[in-house]
Amino acid sequence: MSDVIETDYLVVGAGAAGMAFTDSLLTHSDATVTIVDRRQAPGGHWIDAYPFVRLHQPSAFYGVASVPLGNDAVDRSGLNAGFYELANADELRAYYAQVMQQHFIPSGRVRYFPGSDYVAGPAGGHRFTSRLTGATHEVRVRRKLVDATYLEGSIPATSAPPFEVADGVRCVAAGDITRLTHRPERFVVIGAGKTALDACVWLISQGVRPAAIRWIKPREGWWLNRSYHQPHTYLPDFYGGVGLQLQAMAHATSVDDVFARLESNGFFLRVDTAVTPTMCHGAIVSEVELGLLRQIEDVVRLGRVRRIERDRIVLDEGAVPTDENTVHVHCAARGLPHPPLRPIFESARVTVQPCFWGFACYLFALLGVVEATIERDEDKNRLCPPIAYWDKNADYLSAFLASLAGEQARAAYPALAAWAKSTRLNPLGAIGQYRDHPTVVETRERIKRFGSAAASNIVKLLSVSA
Ligand SMILES: Cc1cc2nc3c(=O)[nH]c(=O)nc-3n(C[C@H](O)[C@H](O)[C@H](O)COP(=O)(O)OP(=O)(O)OC[C@H]3O[C@@H](n4cnc5c(N)ncnc54)[C@H](O)[C@@H]3O)c2cc1C
């Protein structure tokens, strides 16, 4: 055991959550922070992300509150043409390194230990061990442990496929399709989430014929339309989307009907309009991407893959042939976990979890501001009751309801409300600048008219669907 480290907060996880939370603590308190992560650099899963990943949301709303990400430029070409920039993995890694090296550490209040595994010590103690040297540090925490790993997701690059793969079968993690040494005749993309979408889009945009791609999709998903999730000059449309959602939620007769109504005005999108989606992970896509995905006609809907043999793929509900000239692309990582909810704020611990529907970094930063500016844990928990990450359609409605309730509760805290209005991480914080825009005027009316009816109807729809 080497030296003992004393700190106000011990943040475990230097991903987007730990970084945004720490940034808020630094801005809104005088606390010292020790950050530990088993990865060698800050940025969490972005460190190992597939090479063609980009944010699905504009960079304008991502990262830590005090350091802008990107240049707020509108892309002029490519699949995101006409929309505000989306950082890629290299940009995100560089951004988080810059935040750590040029902001956190020079503040003199942050110590950072990469390449280190945290383990809870005996009797509520804390320690971490360097993966390189084996040196173990005990940490004396004056205020709280911040667990920014509770909802750590899994990604294909660092987790084995959830199916058996026989010897001789070519099966690669999503990112490895960029490094193939032998050109295959066919690709089988396995997964229904955003990684699978990205892999299909990347293959087609590299010139792979859609007919050479088979897509194994256990579920169909709802996707948010990028046109409704833009900053700055497009913000009135973002706000307009809120009004449309409230109107749909006020009138819908079932959870599926909410989505059907919002699909009719282009707010929600799906790849295959003949299949009713059962999942909504909240990722954003553009209609151009959708157009590419619709070119894939060989879609297999026989449940999850159980094993890949040399000549067939065995699924829950059947089997399809395969061969040695096919590359199988693993996009089927478990994604975000659903551990039991626990209070976010406890006397010696903060457990980072979502408390409303929204962009992740706004949420993470808000928890840091709440921790730093509100005294009693009881009040903090009342303002930020935890909810599970959304997965099924109904989860989207519960999370949306939590947003409506939370916003009202937080408005009673002027410092918090002022921060929410001014932070770049809150997409709608700047809507006041467009107050006279016709869409904004119309949306205000819609919100007045449908806001409370939407809230009570969501409760009803959720109780019926439970
Ligand atoms: C491909 C992809 C694209 C995404 N795009 C977006 C997007 O555009 N917008 C958006 O809002 N969200 C997006 N997300 C969701 C994403 O989950 C969040 O944006 C965010 O990056 C998650 O950060 P995190 O800190 O919670 O988790 P992680 O990035 O997983 O970080 C957790 C960290 O904890 C460390 N750790 C875990 N256990 C220990 C331990 N015992 N000791 C030490 N360290 C430990 C891990 O090494 C890891 O670095 C995307 C997710 C994926 C997978």
The ligand as a MOL file (V3000), in Angstrom:
LIG
                    3D

  0  0  0     0  0            999 V3000
M  V30 BEGIN CTAB
M  V30 COUNTS 53 58 0 0 0
M  V30 BEGIN ATOM
M  V30 1 C -21.4100 4.4580 -29.7830 0
M  V30 2 C -22.1070 5.3500 -28.8070 0
M  V30 3 C -22.5250 6.6200 -29.2050 0
M  V30 4 C -23.1880 7.4660 -28.3080 0
M  V30 5 N -23.5700 8.7000 -28.7250 0
M  V30 6 C -24.1540 9.5380 -27.8520 0
M  V30 7 C -24.5360 10.8670 -28.2130 0
M  V30 8 O -24.3730 11.3020 -29.3490 0
M  V30 9 N -25.1340 11.6530 -27.2850 0
M  V30 10 C -25.3810 11.1980 -26.0180 0
M  V30 11 O -25.9030 11.9440 -25.2010 0
M  V30 12 N -25.0370 9.9530 -25.6550 0
M  V30 13 C -24.4470 9.1240 -26.5280 0
M  V30 14 N -24.1070 7.8680 -26.1390 0
M  V30 15 C -24.4890 7.4140 -24.8010 0
M  V30 16 C -23.2900 7.4230 -23.8610 0
M  V30 17 O -23.6080 6.4110 -22.9860 0
M  V30 18 C -23.0650 8.7440 -23.1420 0
M  V30 19 O -22.9650 9.8240 -24.0140 0
M  V30 20 C -21.7700 8.7800 -22.3450 0
M  V30 21 O -20.6450 8.7940 -23.1960 0
M  V30 22 C -21.6650 7.7080 -21.3190 0
M  V30 23 O -20.6670 8.1170 -20.4490 0
M  V30 24 P -20.4480 7.4530 -19.0470 0
M  V30 25 O -19.4130 8.2410 -18.3580 0
M  V30 26 O -21.7500 7.2280 -18.3490 0
M  V30 27 O -19.9260 5.9520 -19.3600 0
M  V30 28 P -18.5550 5.4300 -19.9670 0
M  V30 29 O -18.1400 6.2010 -21.1370 0
M  V30 30 O -18.7500 3.9600 -20.1490 0
M  V30 31 O -17.4870 5.6860 -18.7970 0
M  V30 32 C -17.4070 4.9200 -17.6240 0
M  V30 33 C -15.9500 4.8340 -17.2360 0
M  V30 34 O -15.8540 4.1880 -15.9740 0
M  V30 35 C -14.6610 3.4280 -15.9440 0
M  V30 36 N -14.7860 2.3980 -14.9040 0
M  V30 37 C -15.7950 1.5010 -14.7500 0
M  V30 38 N -15.5810 0.7550 -13.6370 0
M  V30 39 C -14.4170 1.1850 -13.0940 0
M  V30 40 C -13.6710 0.8010 -11.9400 0
M  V30 41 N -14.0650 -0.1470 -11.0970 0
M  V30 42 N -12.5100 1.4510 -11.7020 0
M  V30 43 C -12.0910 2.4390 -12.5160 0
M  V30 44 N -12.7650 2.8540 -13.6010 0
M  V30 45 C -13.9170 2.2310 -13.8960 0
M  V30 46 C -14.5650 2.8650 -17.3540 0
M  V30 47 O -13.2530 2.5440 -17.6960 0
M  V30 48 C -15.1180 4.0210 -18.2010 0
M  V30 49 O -14.0760 4.8030 -18.7640 0
M  V30 50 C -23.4420 7.0150 -27.0000 0
M  V30 51 C -23.0350 5.7420 -26.5930 0
M  V30 52 C -22.3660 4.9100 -27.4790 0
M  V30 53 C -21.9300 3.5330 -27.0190 0
M  V30 END ATOM
M  V30 BEGIN BOND
M  V30 1 1 1 2
M  V30 2 1 2 3
M  V30 3 2 2 52
M  V30 4 2 3 4
M  V30 5 1 4 5
M  V30 6 1 4 50
M  V30 7 2 5 6
M  V30 8 1 6 7
M  V30 9 1 6 13
M  V30 10 2 7 8
M  V30 11 1 7 9
M  V30 12 1 9 10
M  V30 13 2 10 11
M  V30 14 1 10 12
M  V30 15 2 12 13
M  V30 16 1 13 14
M  V30 17 1 14 15
M  V30 18 1 14 50
M  V30 19 1 15 16
M  V30 20 1 16 17
M  V30 21 1 16 18
M  V30 22 1 18 19
M  V30 23 1 18 20
M  V30 24 1 20 21
M  V30 25 1 20 22
M  V30 26 1 22 23
M  V30 27 1 23 24
M  V30 28 2 24 25
M  V30 29 1 24 26
M  V30 30 1 24 27
M  V30 31 1 27 28
M  V30 32 2 28 29
M  V30 33 1 28 30
M  V30 34 1 28 31
M  V30 35 1 31 32
M  V30 36 1 32 33
M  V30 37 1 33 34
M  V30 38 1 33 48
M  V30 39 1 34 35
M  V30 40 1 35 36
M  V30 41 1 35 46
M  V30 42 1 36 37
M  V30 43 1 36 45
M  V30 44 2 37 38
M  V30 45 1 38 39
M  V30 46 1 39 40
M  V30 47 2 39 45
M  V30 48 1 40 41
M  V30 49 2 40 42
M  V30 50 1 42 43
M  V30 51 2 43 44
M  V30 52 1 44 45
M  V30 53 1 46 47
M  V30 54 1 46 48
M  V30 55 1 48 49
M  V30 56 2 50 51
M  V30 57 1 51 52
M  V30 58 1 52 53
M  V30 END BOND
M  V30 END CTAB
M  END
